[in-house]
Amino acid sequence: MGKTKTLDDLETERSALEQEAYDEKNKLLNKSQFQELLELQTDEEPEFVAEIVEMYLTDTKEMLGELSELFSEDKVKSAVDGKPDYTTARAVLHKLKGSSSTFGADGVQQKCEELREHCINESLEKCRAGEGSLEELQSNVDDLSGFLAKYTAKIKEIYELSQGTKTD
């Protein structure tokens, strides 16, 4: 049977997760942007951050699906000019970049900009795979999604333990 974790143990684990996300190498989250979001959560709304995370990820996955469709072989073959709708792709990327900026998802924001450049240059193969591609953007979103799942579970665990230890 494992040792019961204390509130301090959980806070240490949460802090370690944050450092992983803010690390320049990982480029998952912008510290100041994400901290602003975290500060909006209160005891009256303990699920606030989890709800914002869920909304962001749902919207992001929808936009990635739209981009995937735009760059799909079937869509390109059926286009009159044999090209993806780069204008629509750039508009979707602009929207995703904006919501990622607000959320503090610097890595996603950076990959959106790189993919937008490939769209401007109308380079279908670079849009699909390689550096700055949709494939790379999807991978970054997957990494961020995995982190956020761990992080929201940890803050829920902290909240539940803190509610159980209150004596008032």
Phi, psi and chi 1 to 4 in degrees:
 res  aa     phi    psi   chi1   chi2   chi3   chi4
   1 MET       -  132.4 -175.4  141.4  170.1      -
   2 GLY   -77.8  159.9      -      -      -      -
   3 LYS   -69.6  138.2  176.1 -173.7  162.1 -137.9
   4 THR   -72.1  131.9  -57.0      -      -      -
   5 LYS   -80.7  141.9  -69.1 -176.4 -179.5  179.9
   6 THR   -92.0  169.1   67.1      -      -      -
   7 LEU   -59.8  -39.3 -155.8   47.4      -      -
   8 ASP   -63.0  -39.9  -75.5  -16.9      -      -
   9 ASP   -60.7  -45.3  -67.2  -23.1      -      -
  10 LEU   -66.7  -39.3  -65.7  175.8      -      -
  11 GLU   -65.1  -37.0  -71.9  -69.2   -7.1      -
  12 THR   -64.7  -42.4  -60.8      -      -      -
  13 GLU   -64.3  -40.7  -69.2  172.2    7.7      -
  14 ARG   -63.1  -43.2 -177.4  178.9   68.9  109.8
  15 SER   -61.9  -40.5 -178.9      -      -      -
  16 ALA   -64.2  -39.9      -      -      -      -
  17 LEU   -62.5  -43.1  -79.1  171.3      -      -
  18 GLU   -61.0  -44.3  -72.6  174.6   -4.7      -
  19 GLN   -60.9  -38.1  -68.3  -45.7  -54.1      -
  20 GLU   -61.7  -43.4  174.6 -172.7  -31.8      -
  21 ALA   -71.2  -32.9      -      -      -      -
  22 TYR   -87.1   -9.9  -55.4  146.9      -      -
  23 ASP   -58.4  133.6 -178.1   68.5      -      -
  24 GLU   -58.7  -32.4  -85.5  -59.3  -53.7      -
  25 LYS   -67.7  -41.8 -173.3 -177.3   82.1  156.6
  26 ASN   -78.5  -34.7  -64.1  -31.2      -      -
  27 LYS    47.0   45.9  -76.3 -158.2  176.8 -119.5
  28 LEU   -83.5  -49.7  -69.4  177.7      -      -
  29 LEU  -135.8  149.4  -68.5  168.8      -      -
  30 ASN   -86.0  121.9  175.5  -67.4      -      -
  31 LYS   -57.8  -50.4 -176.2  175.3 -177.3  173.9
  32 SER   -66.5  -40.2   62.1      -      -      -
  33 GLN   -63.5  -46.9  -75.3  -69.2  113.8      -
  34 PHE   -69.0  -36.7 -165.7   64.4      -      -
  35 GLN   -63.1  -37.7  -73.3  -62.2  -40.3      -
  36 GLU   -59.7  -42.2  -78.2 -177.9   33.3      -
  37 LEU   -62.8  -45.4  173.3   67.2      -      -
  38 LEU   -61.7  -35.2  -66.0  175.1      -      -
  39 GLU   -68.3  -16.7  -71.2  169.4    9.2      -
  40 LEU   -78.5  -17.2  -64.2  174.0      -      -
  41 GLN   -77.3  135.6 -176.8  159.7  -57.8      -
  42 THR  -128.8  170.6   63.3      -      -      -
  43 ASP   -63.0  -28.3  -75.4  -14.0      -      -
  44 GLU   -73.2  -25.9  -68.3   78.1   35.9      -
  45 GLU  -129.0   69.4  -68.3 -176.0  -81.4      -
  46 PRO   -68.4  -15.3   25.1  -33.4      -      -
  47 GLU   -99.6    5.6  -62.2  -68.7  -39.0      -
  48 PHE   -54.4  -53.8  178.7   79.5      -      -
  49 VAL   -62.2  -43.3  171.0      -      -      -
  50 ALA   -60.1  -39.6      -      -      -      -
  51 GLU   -67.2  -42.1  -69.8  169.3    5.5      -
  52 ILE   -64.6  -43.1  -64.0  -63.2      -      -
  53 VAL   -59.5  -46.5  164.0      -      -      -
  54 GLU   -61.8  -43.6 -175.7  179.0  -22.1      -
  55 MET   -63.0  -45.4  -74.7 -170.2  -57.1      -
  56 TYR   -61.0  -47.6  169.7   75.2      -      -
  57 LEU   -67.4  -37.0  -69.9  175.0      -      -
  58 THR   -62.5  -48.6  -62.1      -      -      -
  59 ASP   -62.1  -42.5  -69.9  -11.1      -      -
  60 THR   -62.0  -45.2  -62.6      -      -      -
  61 LYS   -65.2  -35.1  -72.2  174.2 -176.9  172.2
  62 GLU   -64.3  -44.0  -74.2  175.6   12.3      -
  63 MET   -66.5  -38.3  -72.3 -177.3  -96.2      -
  64 LEU   -64.6  -38.3  -73.2  173.1      -      -
  65 GLY   -62.7  -41.7      -      -      -      -
  66 GLU   -63.0  -43.8 -170.0  174.4  -13.5      -
  67 LEU   -64.0  -42.0  -71.4  166.3      -      -
  68 SER   -59.3  -43.2 -176.4      -      -      -
  69 GLU   -63.3  -44.3  175.2   66.0   22.7      -
  70 LEU   -60.3  -35.9  -74.0  167.1      -      -
  71 PHE   -94.7    3.1  -63.8  134.2      -      -
  72 SER   -68.3  152.4   72.1      -      -      -
  73 GLU   -58.1  -44.5 -159.7   63.1   42.8      -
  74 ASP   -61.5  -45.1  -70.1  -17.3      -      -
  75 LYS   -64.4  -42.2 -169.6   78.1  165.7  178.1
  76 VAL   -66.8  -43.5  172.4      -      -      -
  77 LYS   -63.8  -34.4  -78.4 -178.4 -178.5  175.9
  78 SER   -82.8   -9.5   67.7      -      -      -
  79 ALA   -71.2  142.7      -      -      -      -
  80 VAL   -56.8  -42.7  174.8      -      -      -
  81 ASP   -94.2    2.2   59.9    1.3      -      -
  82 GLY    72.6   19.5      -      -      -      -
  83 LYS  -125.1  154.9  -64.6  179.5 -178.6  178.8
  84 PRO   -67.1  162.6   -4.0   11.3      -      -
  85 ASP   -80.5   86.0 -177.3  -12.5      -      -
  86 TYR   -64.3  -30.4  -72.1  111.0      -      -
  87 THR   -64.7  -45.3  -58.2      -      -      -
  88 THR   -66.0  -40.8  -60.1      -      -      -
  89 ALA   -59.8  -44.1      -      -      -      -
  90 ARG   -64.0  -37.1  -73.9 -165.4  -44.8  -89.7
  91 ALA   -66.0  -42.0      -      -      -      -
  92 VAL   -64.4  -43.4  172.0      -      -      -
  93 LEU   -63.5  -37.5  -73.8  164.1      -      -
  94 HIS   -62.5  -44.1 -179.4   75.6      -      -
  95 LYS   -64.3  -45.2 -176.4  178.1  171.3 -174.4
  96 LEU   -65.2  -40.9  178.5   54.7      -      -
  97 LYS   -62.5  -41.9 -178.3 -179.8  171.8 -173.3
  98 GLY   -64.6  -46.6      -      -      -      -
  99 SER   -68.2  -33.1   64.0      -      -      -
 100 SER   -69.2  -35.9  -63.9      -      -      -
 101 SER   -64.5  -46.2  174.4      -      -      -
 102 THR   -61.3  -40.2  -59.4      -      -      -
 103 PHE   -74.0  -27.1 -171.5   78.8      -      -
 104 GLY    98.6   15.4      -      -      -      -
 105 ALA   -85.8   77.2      -      -      -      -
 106 ASP   -59.7  -40.2  -78.9    1.3      -      -
 107 GLY   -63.0  -43.1      -      -      -      -
 108 VAL   -65.4  -43.7  172.7      -      -      -
 109 GLN   -58.2  -44.8 -174.3 -179.4   -8.4      -
 110 GLN   -63.4  -43.7  178.6 -176.1  -26.2      -
 111 LYS   -67.1  -32.9  -65.2  -57.5  170.6 -167.9
 112 CYS   -61.8  -43.0  -74.6      -      -      -
 113 GLU   -64.5  -41.9 -175.7   57.4   34.8      -
 114 GLU   -63.9  -42.9  -68.9  172.2   13.7      -
 115 LEU   -67.5  -36.6 -178.1   51.8      -      -
 116 ARG   -59.8  -39.8 -171.0 -178.0   79.2   73.8
 117 GLU   -61.3  -40.8  -72.7  -64.3  -39.3      -
 118 HIS   -64.7  -35.3  -66.4  -38.8      -      -
 119 CYS   -67.7  -42.4  -71.0      -      -      -
 120 ILE   -58.9  -40.1  -70.7  169.4      -      -
 121 ASN   -82.2   -1.7  -64.0  -34.2      -      -
 122 GLU    50.6   48.5  -65.1 -169.0    3.7      -
 123 SER  -104.7   90.8  176.1      -      -      -
 124 LEU   -58.6  -45.5  179.3   57.4      -      -
 125 GLU   -63.3  -40.3  -69.1  -47.9  -50.8      -
 126 LYS   -69.5  -28.8  -73.4 -176.6  178.0  179.4
 127 CYS   -68.0  -34.6  -73.9      -      -      -
 128 ARG   -81.8  -43.4  -73.2  180.0  173.4  161.9
 129 ALA  -146.9  154.5      -      -      -      -
 130 GLY    99.5 -167.0      -      -      -      -
 131 GLU   -60.2  126.4 -177.5   71.0   30.3      -
 132 GLY    74.7   18.9      -      -      -      -
 133 SER   -93.4  173.0   66.3      -      -      -
 134 LEU   -60.6  -38.6  177.4   59.6      -      -
 135 GLU   -58.3  -44.3  179.2 -179.1   81.5      -
 136 GLU   -69.9  -39.2 -162.9  174.6   56.6      -
 137 LEU   -60.7  -45.2  174.6   58.9      -      -
 138 GLN   -60.9  -41.1  178.6   65.8   60.2      -
 139 SER   -62.8  -41.8  176.3      -      -      -
 140 ASN   -64.1  -42.6 -169.9  -78.6      -      -
 141 VAL   -64.4  -39.7  169.0      -      -      -
 142 ASP   -61.8  -43.3  -70.3  -15.6      -      -
 143 ASP   -61.7  -45.4  -68.8  -13.6      -      -
 144 LEU   -63.8  -42.5  178.7   61.0      -      -
 145 SER   -60.9  -43.0 -178.9      -      -      -
 146 GLY   -62.6  -44.3      -      -      -      -
 147 PHE   -60.9  -48.5  164.1   78.6      -      -
 148 LEU   -63.4  -33.5  -69.9  169.5      -      -
 149 ALA   -63.1  -45.5      -      -      -      -
 150 LYS   -64.6  -42.3  -71.8 -171.5  -72.1 -172.9
 151 TYR   -67.7  -45.9 -169.3   81.4      -      -
 152 THR   -66.9  -34.0   54.4      -      -      -
 153 ALA   -64.4  -39.0      -      -      -      -
 154 LYS   -67.6  -43.4 -172.4   62.1   58.7 -170.0
 155 ILE   -69.8  -28.5   60.2  175.6      -      -
 156 LYS   -68.0  -43.1 -178.7  177.5 -178.1 -178.5
 157 GLU   -60.4  -43.2 -163.8  177.2   -5.2      -
 158 ILE   -63.3  -45.9  -70.4  168.2      -      -
 159 TYR   -60.8  -47.0  175.4   76.6      -      -
 160 GLU   -63.0  -41.4  -71.5  171.4   -7.6      -
 161 LEU   -67.1  -41.0 -175.7   60.3      -      -
 162 SER   -65.6  -33.9   70.8      -      -      -
 163 GLN   -70.2  -33.5  -67.5  -54.8  -61.6      -
 164 GLY   -74.2  -22.6      -      -      -      -
 165 THR   -97.0   -6.5   57.9      -      -      -
 166 LYS   -71.9  137.7  -75.7 -170.7  176.4  178.9
 167 THR  -109.8    2.6   57.0      -      -      -
 168 ASP   -93.3      -   47.7  -23.6      -      -
